[in-house]
Amino acid sequence: MRIRTMNEADLDWVLALDGRTATAPHWSRATYAGFLREPEAGDLRRSRAIVASVSSDGEEARAGYAVAQLLLDGVENFCELEFLLVDENYRRQGVGRTLLAAITAWASGQGARRLVLEVR
């Protein structure tokens, strides 16, 4: 399994997976694209969007994604896991656990003191 930063080329896939998952946030393309932007100087918020892919029959297949926001205010320094979704074809294979570990490692490396979950 490979974890990488989400990019613009992933957005059609993300929107399709979001659209066929009842519990997904059903965000717009612009909302997902917002997680891909680099923070501006002095911005206290950081975003992270990642994709998990697996090798299947010699080809990489996207298996899931996670998006998070980090608020580095010097007090709370908390990361909110906005959403994590695994394609139904790849569930129960450790994809979600791997995505969560990657978000947790990123947040910790950025100085987060805690991780909270956005629950729907």
N, CA, C and O atoms as a GROMACS GRO file, in nm:
protein
  480
    1MET      N    1   0.084  -0.117   0.000
    1MET     CA    2   0.000   0.000   0.000
    1MET      C    3   0.089   0.124   0.000
    1MET      O    4   0.195   0.127   0.063
    2ARG      N    5   0.044   0.224  -0.071
    2ARG     CA    6   0.120   0.348  -0.083
    2ARG      C    7   0.030   0.465  -0.043
    2ARG      O    8  -0.086   0.471  -0.083
    3ILE      N    9   0.084   0.557   0.035
    3ILE     CA   10   0.014   0.679   0.073
    3ILE      C   11   0.083   0.795   0.004
    3ILE      O   12   0.206   0.805   0.007
    4ARG      N   13   0.004   0.881  -0.058
    4ARG     CA   14   0.062   0.998  -0.125
    4ARG      C   15  -0.032   1.116  -0.110
    4ARG      O   16  -0.148   1.101  -0.072
    5THR      N   17   0.020   1.233  -0.140
    5THR     CA   18  -0.060   1.355  -0.135
    5THR      C   19  -0.163   1.354  -0.247
    5THR      O   20  -0.131   1.321  -0.361
    6MET      N   21  -0.285   1.390  -0.214
    6MET     CA   22  -0.390   1.400  -0.314
    6MET      C   23  -0.356   1.515  -0.409
    6MET      O   24  -0.297   1.615  -0.367
    7ASN      N   25  -0.392   1.500  -0.536
    7ASN     CA   26  -0.370   1.608  -0.632
    7ASN      C   27  -0.496   1.628  -0.716
    7ASN      O   28  -0.594   1.554  -0.704
    8GLU      N   29  -0.492   1.729  -0.801
    8GLU     CA   30  -0.608   1.763  -0.885
    8GLU      C   31  -0.657   1.644  -0.968
    8GLU      O   32  -0.777   1.629  -0.989
    9ALA      N   33  -0.565   1.561  -1.013
    9ALA     CA   34  -0.602   1.446  -1.096
    9ALA      C   35  -0.684   1.343  -1.018
    9ALA      O   36  -0.750   1.258  -1.079
   10ASP      N   37  -0.682   1.350  -0.886
   10ASP     CA   38  -0.760   1.257  -0.804
   10ASP      C   39  -0.903   1.302  -0.782
   10ASP      O   40  -0.986   1.222  -0.739
   11LEU      N   41  -0.935   1.427  -0.810
   11LEU     CA   42  -1.063   1.483  -0.769
   11LEU      C   43  -1.184   1.415  -0.834
   11LEU      O   44  -1.287   1.399  -0.768
   12ASP      N   45  -1.176   1.376  -0.960
   12ASP     CA   46  -1.289   1.306  -1.021
   12ASP      C   47  -1.317   1.175  -0.948
   12ASP      O   48  -1.432   1.141  -0.922
   13TRP      N   49  -1.212   1.102  -0.915
   13TRP     CA   50  -1.227   0.977  -0.841
   13TRP      C   51  -1.284   1.002  -0.702
   13TRP      O   52  -1.375   0.932  -0.658
   14VAL      N   53  -1.230   1.103  -0.633
   14VAL     CA   54  -1.278   1.137  -0.499
   14VAL      C   55  -1.427   1.173  -0.503
   14VAL      O   56  -1.505   1.125  -0.420
   15LEU      N   57  -1.467   1.256  -0.599
   15LEU     CA   58  -1.607   1.296  -0.610
   15LEU      C   59  -1.697   1.178  -0.644
   15LEU      O   60  -1.810   1.170  -0.594
   16ALA      N   61  -1.650   1.086  -0.726
   16ALA     CA   62  -1.728   0.967  -0.760
   16ALA      C   63  -1.746   0.878  -0.638
   16ALA      O   64  -1.856   0.829  -0.612
   17LEU      N   65  -1.638   0.855  -0.563
   17LEU     CA   66  -1.646   0.773  -0.442
   17LEU      C   67  -1.736   0.841  -0.338
   17LEU      O   68  -1.819   0.775  -0.275
   18ASP      N   69  -1.720   0.969  -0.321
   18ASP     CA   70  -1.803   1.047  -0.230
   18ASP      C   71  -1.950   1.034  -0.270
   18ASP      O   72  -2.037   1.013  -0.185
   19GLY      N   73  -1.978   1.045  -0.400
   19GLY     CA   74  -2.115   1.042  -0.449
   19GLY      C   75  -2.186   0.910  -0.430
   19GLY      O   76  -2.309   0.907  -0.418
   20ARG      N   77  -2.112   0.800  -0.427
   20ARG     CA   78  -2.178   0.670  -0.411
   20ARG      C   79  -2.170   0.617  -0.268
   20ARG      O   80  -2.202   0.500  -0.242
   21THR      N   81  -2.128   0.702  -0.176
   21THR     CA   82  -2.118   0.663  -0.035
   21THR      C   83  -2.215   0.749   0.046
   21THR      O   84  -2.196   0.870   0.058
   22ALA      N   85  -2.318   0.687   0.101
   22ALA     CA   86  -2.423   0.761   0.170
   22ALA      C   87  -2.372   0.846   0.285
   22ALA      O   88  -2.425   0.954   0.310
   23THR      N   89  -2.270   0.800   0.355
   23THR     CA   90  -2.220   0.873   0.472
   23THR      C   91  -2.113   0.976   0.440
   23THR      O   92  -2.061   1.042   0.530
   24ALA      N   93  -2.080   0.990   0.314
   24ALA     CA   94  -1.977   1.088   0.273
   24ALA      C   95  -2.031   1.230   0.287
   24ALA      O   96  -2.152   1.251   0.293
   25PRO      N   97  -1.940   1.327   0.294
   25PRO     CA   98  -1.986   1.465   0.313
   25PRO      C   99  -2.052   1.527   0.190
   25PRO      O  100  -2.122   1.627   0.203
   26HIS      N  101  -2.030   1.471   0.073
   26HIS     CA  102  -2.084   1.524  -0.052
   26HIS      C  103  -2.043   1.669  -0.074
   26HIS      O  104  -2.123   1.755  -0.110
   27TRP      N  105  -1.914   1.693  -0.051
   27TRP     CA  106  -1.858   1.826  -0.073
   27TRP      C  107  -1.845   1.853  -0.222
   27TRP      O  108  -1.848   1.760  -0.303
   28SER      N  109  -1.830   1.978  -0.257
   28SER     CA  110  -1.809   2.019  -0.396
   28SER      C  111  -1.662   1.998  -0.435
   28SER      O  112  -1.576   1.977  -0.350
   29ARG      N  113  -1.638   2.004  -0.564
   29ARG     CA  114  -1.500   1.996  -0.613
   29ARG      C  115  -1.416   2.107  -0.550
   29ARG      O  116  -1.301   2.084  -0.511
   30ALA      N  117  -1.472   2.227  -0.541
   30ALA     CA  118  -1.398   2.341  -0.484
   30ALA      C  119  -1.360   2.316  -0.338
   30ALA      O  120  -1.251   2.354  -0.295
   31THR      N  121  -1.447   2.252  -0.263
   31THR     CA  122  -1.416   2.221  -0.124
   31THR      C  123  -1.300   2.124  -0.114
   31THR      O  124  -1.205   2.145  -0.038
   32TYR      N  125  -1.307   2.016  -0.193
   32TYR     CA  126  -1.195   1.921  -0.192
   32TYR      C  127  -1.067   1.988  -0.242
   32TYR      O  128  -0.960   1.966  -0.186
   33ALA      N  129  -1.077   2.068  -0.346
   33ALA     CA  130  -0.959   2.137  -0.399
   33ALA      C  131  -0.897   2.228  -0.295
   33ALA      O  132  -0.776   2.249  -0.294
   34GLY      N  133  -0.979   2.283  -0.206
   34GLY     CA  134  -0.927   2.369  -0.100
   34GLY      C  135  -0.829   2.298  -0.008
   34GLY      O  136  -0.738   2.361   0.047
   35PHE      N  137  -0.846   2.168   0.007
   35PHE     CA  138  -0.753   2.092   0.090
   35PHE      C  139  -0.617   2.073   0.022
   35PHE      O  140  -0.520   2.033   0.087
   36LEU      N  141  -0.610   2.100  -0.107
   36LEU     CA  142  -0.486   2.081  -0.183
   36LEU      C  143  -0.398   2.205  -0.184
   36LEU      O  144  -0.280   2.197  -0.221
   37ARG      N  145  -0.452   2.318  -0.145
   37ARG     CA  146  -0.377   2.444  -0.152
   37ARG      C  147  -0.270   2.453  -0.044
   37ARG      O  148  -0.288   2.406   0.068
   38GLU      N  149  -0.160   2.515  -0.083
   38GLU     CA  150  -0.052   2.543   0.012
   38GLU      C  151  -0.094   2.661   0.100
   38GLU      O  152  -0.157   2.754   0.050
   39PRO      N  153  -0.061   2.660   0.229
   39PRO     CA  154  -0.096   2.773   0.314
   39PRO      C  155  -0.015   2.898   0.277
   39PRO      O  156   0.098   2.889   0.231
   40GLU      N  157  -0.077   3.012   0.298
   40GLU     CA  158  -0.007   3.138   0.274
   40GLU      C  159   0.075   3.173   0.398
   40GLU      O  160   0.048   3.122   0.507
   41ALA      N  161   0.173   3.260   0.381
   41ALA     CA  162   0.257   3.303   0.493
   41ALA      C  163   0.170   3.356   0.606
   41ALA      O  164   0.080   3.437   0.583
   42GLY      N  165   0.197   3.312   0.727
   42GLY     CA  166   0.123   3.357   0.843
   42GLY      C  167  -0.009   3.285   0.867
   42GLY      O  168  -0.076   3.311   0.967
   43ASP      N  169  -0.047   3.195   0.777
   43ASP     CA  170  -0.172   3.122   0.792
   43ASP      C  171  -0.156   3.020   0.906
   43ASP      O  172  -0.062   2.941   0.907
   44LEU      N  173  -0.248   3.022   1.000
   44LEU     CA  174  -0.243   2.930   1.112
   44LEU      C  175  -0.303   2.794   1.080
   44LEU      O  176  -0.289   2.699   1.157
   45ARG      N  177  -0.370   2.784   0.968
   45ARG     CA  178  -0.431   2.657   0.927
   45ARG      C  179  -0.348   2.586   0.822
   45ARG      O  180  -0.291   2.648   0.732
   46ARG      N  181  -0.340   2.457   0.836
   46ARG     CA  182  -0.275   2.371   0.739
   46ARG      C  183  -0.376   2.263   0.700
   46ARG      O  184  -0.453   2.217   0.784
   47SER      N  185  -0.374   2.224   0.575
   47SER     CA  186  -0.462   2.116   0.529
   47SER      C  187  -0.377   2.003   0.475
   47SER      O  188  -0.265   2.022   0.429
   48ARG      N  189  -0.433   1.886   0.483
   48ARG     CA  190  -0.367   1.767   0.430
   48ARG      C  191  -0.473   1.678   0.367
   48ARG      O  192  -0.574   1.648   0.430
   49ALA      N  193  -0.450   1.637   0.245
   49ALA     CA  194  -0.537   1.543   0.176
   49ALA      C  195  -0.448   1.434   0.118
   49ALA      O  196  -0.352   1.463   0.047
   50ILE      N  197  -0.479   1.310   0.150
   50ILE     CA  198  -0.396   1.199   0.106
   50ILE      C  199  -0.481   1.090   0.042
   50ILE      O  200  -0.601   1.079   0.066
   51VAL      N  201  -0.414   1.011  -0.039
   51VAL     CA  202  -0.478   0.899  -0.108
   51VAL      C  203  -0.397   0.773  -0.079
   51VAL      O  204  -0.274   0.775  -0.082
   52ALA      N  205  -0.468   0.665  -0.051
   52ALA     CA  206  -0.404   0.534  -0.037
   52ALA      C  207  -0.428   0.458  -0.167
   52ALA      O  208  -0.539   0.456  -0.220
   53SER      N  209  -0.323   0.396  -0.216
   53SER     CA  210  -0.339   0.313  -0.336
   53SER      C  211  -0.275   0.177  -0.310
   53SER      O  212  -0.181   0.164  -0.231
   54VAL      N  213  -0.327   0.079  -0.378
   54VAL     CA  214  -0.277  -0.056  -0.364
   54VAL      C  215  -0.244  -0.111  -0.502
   54VAL      O  216  -0.301  -0.068  -0.602
   55SER      N  217  -0.152  -0.204  -0.506
   55SER     CA  218  -0.118  -0.269  -0.632
   55SER      C  219  -0.213  -0.385  -0.653
   55SER      O  220  -0.232  -0.469  -0.565
   56SER      N  221  -0.271  -0.388  -0.770
   56SER     CA  222  -0.363  -0.496  -0.805
   56SER      C  223  -0.338  -0.534  -0.950
   56SER      O  224  -0.353  -0.452  -1.040
   57ASP      N  225  -0.299  -0.657  -0.971
   57ASP     CA  226  -0.270  -0.706  -1.106
   57ASP      C  227  -0.166  -0.619  -1.176
   57ASP      O  228  -0.176  -0.594  -1.296
   58GLY      N  229  -0.066  -0.574  -1.100
   58GLY     CA  230   0.042  -0.494  -1.157
   58GLY      C  231   0.010  -0.348  -1.178
   58GLY      O  232   0.093  -0.274  -1.229
   59GLU      N  233  -0.110  -0.306  -1.140
   59GLU     CA  234  -0.149  -0.166  -1.156
   59GLU      C  235  -0.185  -0.106  -1.021
   59GLU      O  236  -0.232  -0.176  -0.931
   60GLU      N  237  -0.162   0.025  -1.007
   60GLU     CA  238  -0.200   0.096  -0.886
   60GLU      C  239  -0.349   0.129  -0.893
   60GLU      O  240  -0.397   0.180  -0.994
   61ALA      N  241  -0.420   0.101  -0.786
   61ALA     CA  242  -0.562   0.134  -0.777
   61ALA      C  243  -0.583   0.219  -0.652
   61ALA      O  244  -0.533   0.186  -0.545
   62ARG      N  245  -0.657   0.328  -0.666
   62ARG     CA  246  -0.690   0.410  -0.551
   62ARG      C  247  -0.785   0.333  -0.461
   62ARG      O  248  -0.882   0.273  -0.508
   63ALA      N  249  -0.754   0.334  -0.330
   63ALA     CA  250  -0.834   0.254  -0.237
   63ALA      C  251  -0.908   0.339  -0.134
   63ALA      O  252  -1.009   0.295  -0.080
   64GLY      N  253  -0.861   0.458  -0.107
   64GLY     CA  254  -0.925   0.543  -0.007
   64GLY      C  255  -0.855   0.676   0.004
   64GLY      O  256  -0.749   0.698  -0.055
   65TYR      N  257  -0.917   0.765   0.080
   65TYR     CA  258  -0.857   0.897   0.100
   65TYR      C  259  -0.893   0.951   0.237
   65TYR      O  260  -0.986   0.903   0.302
   66ALA      N  261  -0.816   1.050   0.280
   66ALA     CA  262  -0.843   1.118   0.407
   66ALA      C  263  -0.809   1.265   0.388
   66ALA      O  264  -0.717   1.301   0.315
   67VAL      N  265  -0.886   1.350   0.456
   67VAL     CA  266  -0.860   1.494   0.456
   67VAL      C  267  -0.864   1.544   0.600
   67VAL      O  268  -0.946   1.499   0.680
   68ALA      N  269  -0.774   1.636   0.631
   68ALA     CA  270  -0.764   1.689   0.767
   68ALA      C  271  -0.722   1.835   0.763
   68ALA      O  272  -0.662   1.882   0.666
   69GLN      N  273  -0.756   1.906   0.870
   69GLN     CA  274  -0.712   2.043   0.887
   69GLN      C  275  -0.646   2.057   1.023
   69GLN      O  276  -0.690   1.999   1.122
   70LEU      N  277  -0.541   2.135   1.026
   70LEU     CA  278  -0.465   2.157   1.147
   70LEU      C  279  -0.469   2.305   1.181
   70LEU      O  280  -0.446   2.389   1.094
   71LEU      N  281  -0.499   2.337   1.306
   71LEU     CA  282  -0.497   2.475   1.352
   71LEU      C  283  -0.379   2.492   1.446
   71LEU      O  284  -0.379   2.438   1.557
   72LEU      N  285  -0.279   2.566   1.402
   72LEU     CA  286  -0.159   2.591   1.482
   72LEU      C  287  -0.170   2.728   1.547
   72LEU      O  288  -0.112   2.825   1.499
   73ASP      N  289  -0.245   2.735   1.656
   73ASP     CA  290  -0.268   2.862   1.723
   73ASP      C  291  -0.175   2.886   1.842
   73ASP      O  292  -0.184   2.989   1.907
   74GLY      N  293  -0.086   2.790   1.870
   74GLY     CA  294   0.006   2.803   1.982
   74GLY      C  295  -0.056   2.762   2.114
   74GLY      O  296   0.015   2.755   2.215
   75VAL      N  297  -0.185   2.736   2.116
   75VAL     CA  298  -0.254   2.695   2.238
   75VAL      C  299  -0.310   2.555   2.219
   75VAL      O  300  -0.264   2.460   2.282
   76GLU      N  301  -0.409   2.544   2.135
   76GLU     CA  302  -0.473   2.415   2.109
   76GLU      C  303  -0.388   2.327   2.018
   76GLU      O  304  -0.365   2.209   2.047
   77ASN      N  305  -0.342   2.385   1.907
   77ASN     CA  306  -0.266   2.309   1.808
   77ASN      C  307  -0.332   2.174   1.781
   77ASN      O  308  -0.271   2.069   1.801
   78PHE      N  309  -0.456   2.178   1.735
   78PHE     CA  310  -0.526   2.053   1.714
   78PHE      C  311  -0.551   2.027   1.566
   78PHE      O  312  -0.562   2.119   1.484
   79CYS      N  313  -0.560   1.901   1.536
   79CYS     CA  314  -0.588   1.857   1.400
   79CYS      C  315  -0.727   1.795   1.400
   79CYS      O  316  -0.760   1.715   1.487
   80GLU      N  317  -0.806   1.833   1.302
   80GLU     CA  318  -0.938   1.775   1.286
   80GLU      C  319  -0.938   1.685   1.163
   80GLU      O  320  -0.914   1.730   1.052
   81LEU      N  321  -0.964   1.559   1.185
   81LEU     CA  322  -0.980   1.466   1.074
   81LEU      C  323  -1.118   1.491   1.017
   81LEU      O  324  -1.218   1.452   1.077
   82GLU      N  325  -1.124   1.555   0.903
   82GLU     CA  326  -1.251   1.594   0.842
   82GLU      C  327  -1.325   1.475   0.784
   82GLU      O  328  -1.446   1.462   0.800
   83PHE      N  329  -1.251   1.389   0.717
   83PHE     CA  330  -1.316   1.273   0.658
   83PHE      C  331  -1.212   1.170   0.616
   83PHE      O  332  -1.101   1.204   0.575
   84LEU      N  333  -1.251   1.046   0.627
   84LEU     CA  334  -1.169   0.933   0.583
   84LEU      C  335  -1.266   0.835   0.518
   84LEU      O  336  -1.367   0.798   0.578
   85LEU      N  337  -1.235   0.794   0.396
   85LEU     CA  338  -1.325   0.704   0.324
   85LEU      C  339  -1.243   0.599   0.248
   85LEU      O  340  -1.146   0.630   0.180
   86VAL      N  341  -1.286   0.476   0.263
   86VAL     CA  342  -1.223   0.364   0.194
   86VAL      C  343  -1.325   0.307   0.095
   86VAL      O  344  -1.440   0.281   0.131
   87ASP      N  345  -1.282   0.288  -0.028
   87ASP     CA  346  -1.366   0.227  -0.130
   87ASP      C  347  -1.413   0.091  -0.080
   87ASP      O  348  -1.335   0.015  -0.022
   88GLU      N  349  -1.539   0.060  -0.103
   88GLU     CA  350  -1.596  -0.066  -0.053
   88GLU      C  351  -1.520  -0.190  -0.099
   88GLU      O  352  -1.522  -0.292  -0.030
   89ASN      N  353  -1.453  -0.183  -0.212
   89ASN     CA  354  -1.376  -0.297  -0.263
   89ASN      C  355  -1.246  -0.321  -0.186
   89ASN      O  356  -1.183  -0.425  -0.202
   90TYR      N  357  -1.206  -0.224  -0.102
   90TYR     CA  358  -1.079  -0.236  -0.030
   90TYR      C  359  -1.095  -0.231   0.121
   90TYR      O  360  -0.997  -0.216   0.194
   91ARG      N  361  -1.217  -0.242   0.168
   91ARG     CA  362  -1.240  -0.238   0.313
   91ARG      C  363  -1.191  -0.366   0.378
   91ARG      O  364  -1.183  -0.472   0.316
   92ARG      N  365  -1.158  -0.353   0.506
   92ARG     CA  366  -1.108  -0.464   0.588
   92ARG      C  367  -0.973  -0.517   0.540
   92ARG      O  368  -0.941  -0.636   0.553
   93GLN      N  369  -0.895  -0.425   0.483
   93GLN     CA  370  -0.760  -0.461   0.436
   93GLN      C  371  -0.654  -0.370   0.496
   93GLN      O  372  -0.539  -0.371   0.451
   94GLY      N  373  -0.690  -0.289   0.596
   94GLY     CA  374  -0.594  -0.202   0.662
   94GLY      C  375  -0.578  -0.065   0.598
   94GLY      O  376  -0.492   0.013   0.639
   95VAL      N  377  -0.659  -0.035   0.497
   95VAL     CA  378  -0.648   0.095   0.428
   95VAL      C  379  -0.682   0.209   0.523
   95VAL      O  380  -0.607   0.306   0.532
   96GLY      N  381  -0.793   0.198   0.593
   96GLY     CA  382  -0.834   0.303   0.686
   96GLY      C  383  -0.732   0.325   0.796
   96GLY      O  384  -0.699   0.438   0.830
   97ARG      N  385  -0.682   0.217   0.852
   97ARG     CA  386  -0.580   0.224   0.957
   97ARG      C  387  -0.454   0.294   0.906
   97ARG      O  388  -0.394   0.375   0.977
   98THR      N  389  -0.415   0.263   0.783
   98THR     CA  390  -0.296   0.323   0.725
   98THR      C  391  -0.316   0.472   0.699
   98THR      O  392  -0.227   0.553   0.723
   99LEU      N  393  -0.434   0.508   0.649
   99LEU     CA  394  -0.466   0.650   0.627
   99LEU      C  395  -0.465   0.727   0.760
   99LEU      O  396  -0.409   0.836   0.768
  100LEU      N  397  -0.527   0.670   0.863
  100LEU     CA  398  -0.531   0.735   0.994
  100LEU      C  399  -0.390   0.752   1.050
  100LEU      O  400  -0.357   0.858   1.104
  101ALA      N  401  -0.307   0.651   1.037
  101ALA     CA  402  -0.168   0.660   1.086
  101ALA      C  403  -0.091   0.770   1.011
  101ALA      O  404  -0.012   0.842   1.071
  102ALA      N  405  -0.115   0.782   0.882
  102ALA     CA  406  -0.046   0.885   0.802
  102ALA      C  407  -0.089   1.024   0.843
  102ALA      O  408  -0.006   1.114   0.855
  103ILE      N  409  -0.219   1.045   0.866
  103ILE     CA  410  -0.269   1.176   0.910
  103ILE      C  411  -0.214   1.207   1.049
  103ILE      O  412  -0.173   1.320   1.076
  104THR      N  413  -0.215   1.109   1.138
  104THR     CA  414  -0.165   1.128   1.274
  104THR      C  415  -0.016   1.165   1.273
  104THR      O  416   0.026   1.256   1.345
  105ALA      N  417   0.062   1.096   1.192
  105ALA     CA  418   0.206   1.127   1.182
  105ALA      C  419   0.229   1.267   1.127
  105ALA      O  420   0.315   1.340   1.176
  106TRP      N  421   0.153   1.305   1.024
  106TRP     CA  422   0.166   1.440   0.968
  106TRP      C  423   0.132   1.544   1.073
  106TRP      O  424   0.207   1.640   1.092
  107ALA      N  425   0.018   1.528   1.140
  107ALA     CA  426  -0.026   1.625   1.240
  107ALA      C  427   0.076   1.639   1.353
  107ALA      O  428   0.109   1.750   1.395
  108SER      N  429   0.124   1.527   1.400
  108SER     CA  430   0.224   1.529   1.507
  108SER      C  431   0.351   1.600   1.461
  108SER      O  432   0.409   1.680   1.535
  109GLY      N  433   0.394   1.573   1.339
  109GLY     CA  434   0.512   1.638   1.283
  109GLY      C  435   0.496   1.788   1.264
  109GLY      O  436   0.594   1.861   1.262
  110GLN      N  437   0.371   1.832   1.252
  110GLN     CA  438   0.342   1.975   1.237
  110GLN      C  439   0.325   2.044   1.372
  110GLN      O  440   0.311   2.166   1.378
  111GLY      N  441   0.326   1.967   1.481
  111GLY     CA  442   0.313   2.026   1.614
  111GLY      C  443   0.176   2.010   1.678
  111GLY      O  444   0.149   2.074   1.780
  112ALA      N  445   0.090   1.927   1.621
  112ALA     CA  446  -0.042   1.906   1.680
  112ALA      C  447  -0.030   1.838   1.814
  112ALA      O  448   0.053   1.748   1.833
  113ARG      N  449  -0.114   1.881   1.907
  113ARG     CA  450  -0.116   1.821   2.040
  113ARG      C  451  -0.227   1.718   2.053
  113ARG      O  452  -0.222   1.629   2.139
  114ARG      N  453  -0.328   1.730   1.966
  114ARG     CA  454  -0.437   1.633   1.971
  114ARG      C  455  -0.503   1.623   1.834
  114ARG      O  456  -0.493   1.713   1.751
  115LEU      N  457  -0.571   1.513   1.815
  115LEU     CA  458  -0.644   1.487   1.692
  115LEU      C  459  -0.790   1.466   1.729
  115LEU      O  460  -0.823   1.388   1.818
  116VAL      N  461  -0.877   1.539   1.659
  116VAL     CA  462  -1.020   1.522   1.684
  116VAL      C  463  -1.085   1.473   1.554
  116VAL      O  464  -1.032   1.493   1.445
  117LEU      N  465  -1.198   1.410   1.569
  117LEU     CA  466  -1.266   1.351   1.455
  117LEU      C  467  -1.396   1.426   1.429
  117LEU      O  468  -1.476   1.448   1.519
  118GLU      N  469  -1.415   1.465   1.305
  118GLU     CA  470  -1.544   1.520   1.259
  118GLU      C  471  -1.635   1.401   1.239
  118GLU      O  472  -1.605   1.312   1.159
  119VAL      N  473  -1.748   1.397   1.310
  119VAL     CA  474  -1.837   1.282   1.305
  119VAL      C  475  -1.967   1.319   1.237
  119VAL      O  476  -2.027   1.422   1.267
  120ARG      N  477  -2.012   1.234   1.144
  120ARG     CA  478  -2.141   1.252   1.076
  120ARG      C  479  -2.230   1.137   1.112
  120ARG      O  480  -2.344   1.131   1.066
   0.00000   0.00000   0.00000
